[in-house]
Amino acid sequence: MHPELHRFLSRYIGAVALALAPVIFTAFVSMPLNLARHPGEQAVVGQAWKHMT
């Protein structure tokens, strides 16, 4: 691979990863807070359903 292409691709992939990291982290942290439980857990039967907005 050409050195300039390798440098460009490594910088491009790094920039994309750095841009997506906060988005993925925010979604991972905020989903249990909005659902009032973790996504894999069963919902409590008596718990009132709350809209996410």
N, C-alpha and C positions, 0 to 999 in steps of 0.2 A: 504494500500500500504506500502511496506517496506520502512523504512526511507532512506536507501541508494539509492533505486530506485527513490524515490521522489526527493532527492537532485540531482541525476544525470540528471533526466529529466528537472528539473527546470534550471540547469546550461546549459544543451544542448539547450533548447528552448531559453534561454537568449542569448546564443552565436549566434544562427541562426538569431534571431531578430536583434542583433547588427550588424551582417554581412550584412543583407539585407536592413537595414535602409538607409545607404548611397546610395545604388544602386537605391532604390525606389525614394529617394529624388532627385538624379541627373536626373533620367528619368522624374520625374514630373516637374522639373524646366527647363530642356533643351528642352523638346518637343515644348513648345510655342515659344521658341527662334528659333528653326530650321524651324518651320512652318510659322513663322512671324504672328501667330495668335494663339488663344486658340483652342484646338481640337474640341470643340463644336460649334464654330462660323462658319458662312458661309464665304467662301473665296471671296475676292473682285474680281469682274469680270475682271477688267482691270489690275489686278496685274500680273506681269510676274511670271511664275512658276519657282521656284528655286530648283535645286536638293539638297538633304539633305547631300550629301557627300562633 
